[in-house]
Each structure stands twice: as C-alpha cells, then as structure tokens.
Amino acid sequence: MKARSIVFAVFLVFFASVAMAASSPCPQHYLSGEAPDFLNPRLSTKSKEVCYSGFTVIHSGVTRTPLTSAEHLTKERLSKHVKRNGEFHPDSNLPASDRAELADYAQSGYDRGHMAPAADMTDKKSMSECFTLANMIPQNSNNNQNLWEGIERTVREFAKSSGDLYVVTGPIFYGAKLKRLNGRVTVPTYVYKAVYDMNSQQAAAYLVKNEKGKKYVRISIPELEKLSGIAVFPKLSADAKKNVLPLPDPLIHGRASATEDRTLLPMQ
C-alpha cells in the first residue's frame, strides 16, 4: 500500500501513512532516503509519518508517542544557531484520539522529553515544530536533564567533527506492565539514539533505561533491531550493520561521569 501525503498549511508538513516498503515524503532526513521499517508488524498499528523541516517523526496512535525521530546532522547545519524558544503543543495534524495532549503530562512527574532535540534546530520554524508532543516521550526528569542531554550534546559534537551523520532516536516499550500517563500516553522502558557516520560508513546506538542514573550502553544496529523491532537504517546490508561505529563517550555537563554497563540490556 502506498503512503498518502497531505500538505498542511499550518506547519507546511507532509503527513503520511507508514507502510512496508513505502516511499517517504521526506527522504532528506533518512539514510539513503528510506524511512525506518517495522520488523515487528504490530508497531505499524495506527502509525503515521509526519515530516517537519528539521526532522521526521513516525508516530504511534497506540502509545501516543513517536516511535522514531530522524535527523540529518551535518557540520554546516550545526554551524547555525537559534535560541531555544518554543511552546509544547499537541499536534493538530494527528487525530485527537491518537495524539498526546498537554493534560496527559500535567503533574505526571515526567518530563516531555524531546526525541529530536531542540538544540539541533537551526531556525525559528524547526524550533517551533520540535515542541510538538508528537516528538515527545514521558521521560524520567533526571535522565532527560543529565545523561540523555549529555548523549544529545555528544552526538552534536560528533557531527561537527565528522561532518555528516544520520540519526534516529526513539523509545522502546519493553515488558508486560507498562505505565500510561492519564491512561493514554505509554511510558517507555528504554530510549535509544542510533547514529550512522557517512565518512566511516559505520553505525551504532546509545541505549539508556528511562530512569534516574548515569548508566548507558553502546550497542550494534542488529542488537537495536532485536530490542526495538525497528530497522532504523533499512538500506544497510546485514554485513554493514555489523560494522560497529565507535561512538564517543557521552559527557554529562561536560564531564566524563557516565558509566557503560551492558547489564542494562534485558535478558532475551
């Protein structure tokens, strides 16, 4: 089934149904122009692709969160700066029954955690767009403001030095008993950030639990696919996915205080 796209005047974004092997209306944000693919077909239920100027989201109407947020980070892009300035807002391009609302997060104890970070945005339009709740997950505040912010910052610095990265960020919902904010928005168990370096032609991902602490793990793309049920870089061959990128150590507020711990990985 081909994806259908509609242009909305408010955000000037494309909005399309996600389907296996369907072409994306916003290929500029994806490695080889191809959107992440669902290895677990259950994830495709109520899934929609929403394209913005600085990133693209594949959104789930089941979890009412993004499943993936994709960006193309380059040295040239990140040389531009814009002040963080945006208001969190529900995405009017999503059906009301499928989207998160501000009330869902109110007094929940969780941050509205960006998947495509505000600090990656380089103009007023993309900055405003990135505050859509379609780009947010319920994120532990300590994690969001410390370890995860450090990973985001480290990837930006890596992009400036390498010059050309494709990045896919998203949640993983692992386990039988998942919490929902307001009975509607599912709280993820893990958060990942996958990186493909065009220069070295290698890829890998950071993985953290959605909880307080400074522990993280670097994993291969096949490991990420197994955990998430999503092929984040579907054009890569099986051999290429095994070519693991040596991701830099994340710095928390400029300090090397994070600890890598493979026991974070769930038993499978």
KOLBANU-399869 format. One record per residue (C-alpha): residue in one letter; x, y, z. Coordinates in steps of 0.02 Angstrom, whole numbers, plus 32768, in hexadecimal, padded with zeros to 4 digits. Layout:
! residues N
  residuo     u     v     w
        A     X     Y     Z
...
***
This chain:
! residues 268
  residuo     u     v     w
        M  8000  8000  8000
        K  8046  80A7  7FCF
        A  8055  8130  8051
        R  7FE2  81C5  803B
        S  801D  8274  8060
        I  7FBE  8313  8088
        V  8009  83C0  8092
        F  7FD0  8423  8129
        A  7FD9  84E0  8121
        V  7FFE  84FA  81D9
        F  80A3  849C  81E0
        L  80BD  847E  8126
        V  80E1  83CA  814F
        F  80B9  8329  80F6
        F  8051  82AA  8152
        A  804E  81F7  8114
        S  801C  8148  8142
        V  80B2  80D9  8162
        A  80B6  8036  8103
        M  8136  7FB1  80DF
        A  81A9  7FE3  8051
        A  8147  8085  8034
        S  81A6  811D  7FF8
        S  81B6  81AC  8074
        P  8177  825B  804C
        C  8211  82A2  80A6
        P  82A8  8239  8073
        Q  8324  82C4  809E
        H  8323  8292  8156
        Y  834A  81DA  8138
        L  83E4  8177  8109
        S  83D3  814B  8050
        G  832B  81A2  8053
        E  82D1  810F  80A4
        A  826A  811A  8144
        P  827F  809D  81D2
        D  8223  7FFA  81B4
        F  81BE  7F92  822E
        L  8204  7EE6  824E
        N  8179  7ECD  82CD
        P  80D9  7EEA  8269
        R  8076  7F11  8307
        L  80D2  7FB7  8312
        S  8083  7FF0  8270
        T  7FD5  7FF8  82C0
        K  7F9A  80AD  82B9
        S  8046  80E7  8283
        K  805A  8188  8220
        E  80F0  81E0  81D5
        V  80F6  829C  81F4
        C  817C  8301  819B
        Y  81BC  83A5  81E0
        S  8241  841A  819F
        G  82CC  83DC  8213
        F  8299  8329  823A
        T  8218  82A2  8219
        V  81AF  8240  8294
        I  815B  8197  8282
        H  80D2  81A8  8303
        S  806D  8120  8359
        G  7FB5  813C  837F
        V  7FC0  80A8  83F6
        T  8048  80ED  8469
        R  8023  81A2  8439
        T  80DE  81C0  8429
        P  815B  81BD  839B
        L  81A3  8113  836E
        T  8232  8169  8314
        S  8272  8219  82F7
        A  82EF  8228  8269
        E  836C  82B3  8243
        H  83FB  82D5  81CC
        L  8481  832F  8231
        T  850F  8384  81D4
        K  859A  83F9  8207
        E  854C  847E  8197
        R  84A0  846B  81E5
        L  84E2  8475  8297
        S  8549  8510  8271
        K  84A4  8570  8275
        H  845D  85A0  831D
        V  83B0  85D1  8359
        K  8377  85F5  840A
        R  8310  856C  845C
        N  8260  85B0  8454
        G  81C5  8548  8440
        E  8122  8517  8491
        F  80EF  8463  84AA
        H  8054  8440  8444
        P  7FE8  83AE  840B
        D  7FFC  8388  8352
        S  7F5C  83BB  82F9
        N  7F91  8352  8263
        L  7F74  82B4  82C8
        P  7EC5  8272  82F0
        A  7E8E  82AA  839E
        S  7E77  81F5  83D2
        D  7F2C  81CA  83A3
        R  7F8E  825F  83E4
        A  7FCF  8296  848E
        E  7F86  8330  84E0
        L  7FD7  83A9  855A
        A  7F62  8369  85E1
        D  7FAC  82BB  85D1
        Y  8054  82F9  8610
        A  8012  8373  8693
        Q  804F  8346  8742
        S  8088  829C  8702
        G  8137  82A9  874A
        Y  8181  828A  869D
        D  81D7  8304  8628
        R  8199  831E  8578
        G  8238  82D6  852F
        H  826A  830D  8480
        M  829F  8282  8409
        A  82DD  82FB  8385
        P  8333  8379  83FB
        A  830D  8432  83FB
        A  83C8  8456  83F8
        D  83D4  8401  834D
        M  835B  847F  8300
        T  83A5  850F  829E
        D  8314  8584  8276
        K  8275  85C4  82C6
        K  8204  8552  8262
        S  825C  84B0  828D
        M  826F  84E9  8341
        S  81B4  8504  8350
        E  818D  845F  82FB
        C  81FD  83F8  836D
        F  8190  8425  8403
        T  80FF  83C0  83BE
        L  80C8  8336  8435
        A  80DB  82C1  83A0
        N  8197  82D3  83C0
        M  818A  82B1  847C
        I  8190  821C  84F0
        P  816F  8216  85AC
        Q  8222  821B  85E7
        N  826D  820D  8695
        S  82A1  82BF  86BF
        N  834C  8290  8705
        N  8370  8229  8669
        N  8332  82B0  85F2
        Q  8392  833E  8643
        N  8437  82E4  8663
        L  846B  8242  860C
        W  83F9  8257  8575
        E  8426  830E  855E
        G  84DC  82D7  8562
        I  84BE  8256  84DA
        E  8465  82D8  846E
        R  84F3  8354  8485
        T  8577  82CF  8461
        V  8521  829F  83BD
        R  851A  8356  8388
        E  85D4  8369  83A9
        F  85F5  82C8  834B
        A  8591  830B  82B8
        K  85F9  83AA  82B7
        S  869B  8347  82B3
        S  8663  82BE  823C
        G  85FC  8332  81D0
        D  856D  82C0  819C
        L  8500  8252  820B
        Y  8455  8204  81FA
        V  8401  81F1  82A3
        V  8365  8192  82D8
        T  8325  81A5  838A
        G  8295  814E  83DF
        P  8249  80F0  8472
        I  823F  8036  8493
        F  81A8  7FEF  84ED
        Y  81E9  7F51  853F
        G  8188  7EE8  85BB
        A  80D7  7EB1  85DE
        K  80A9  7F38  865D
        L  80C0  7FE4  8611
        K  8086  8084  8665
        R  8015  80FF  860B
        L  8005  81B7  8633
        N  7F4F  81E5  864B
        G  7F26  8136  860B
        R  7F5B  8170  855D
        V  8016  8191  8540
        T  8088  80FA  8555
        V  8128  810F  85BA
        P  81BD  80BD  8562
        T  8235  8047  85B8
        Y  82CE  807B  8552
        V  8305  8109  84E2
        Y  8381  80F4  8453
        K  83E1  8163  83DB
        A  8424  810D  8340
        V  84AE  8161  82DA
        Y  84F0  813E  822B
        D  8593  8195  81FB
        M  859D  81B5  8140
        N  865B  81C7  8145
        S  8685  8122  8199
        Q  85E7  80CA  815A
        Q  85CB  8083  8207
        A  8536  8086  827C
        A  850D  8065  8332
        A  8496  80A1  83B9
        Y  8491  80E2  846A
        L  8411  808D  84DA
        V  83D8  80C8  8587
        K  834F  8096  85FF
        N  82C8  8117  8618
        E  82F7  8130  86CD
        K  836B  8193  873F
        G  8423  816D  872F
        K  84C1  817D  86C7
        K  84C9  80D0  8679
        Y  84BF  80B4  85BD
        V  84F5  8032  853E
        R  8533  803C  848A
        I  84E4  7FB7  841C
        S  84ED  7F7D  8368
        I  8460  7F9D  82ED
        P  842E  7EE3  82EA
        E  8420  7EEA  83A8
        L  83B3  7F85  839C
        E  8344  7F35  8319
        K  8328  7E9F  8389
        L  82F9  7F0D  841D
        S  8290  7F8E  83C2
        G  823F  7F2A  8336
        I  8273  7FB6  82BF
        A  82F5  7FBB  8234
        V  8332  806C  8250
        F  83A5  8069  81B6
        P  834B  7FEE  8144
        K  83BB  8009  80AD
        L  8454  7FC7  8107
        S  8485  7F14  80DF
        A  8496  7E93  8169
        D  8553  7E9D  8159
        A  8552  7F5C  8160
        K  84E9  7F5A  81FF
        K  8570  7EF3  8253
        N  85F1  7F7A  822C
        V  85E1  7FCB  82D8
        L  8602  8085  82EA
        P  8671  80B2  8381
        L  85FB  8132  83CC
        P  864F  81B2  843D
        D  863A  81AA  84F9
        P  85A7  8218  852D
        L  85D2  82AE  8598
        I  8557  82E6  861E
        H  8560  83A3  8632
        G  860D  839C  85E4
        R  8650  8312  8657
        A  8676  825C  8633
        S  8608  821C  86BF
        A  859B  819F  8663
        T  85B7  80E4  8677
        E  85A4  8062  85EF
        D  854B  7FC7  862F
        R  8510  7F39  85BE
        T  84A4  7EF2  864A
        L  8427  7F79  8614
        L  83F9  7F08  8584
        P  8360  7E9E  85AB
        M  836D  7DE1  85AC
        Q  8325  7D9E  850B
***
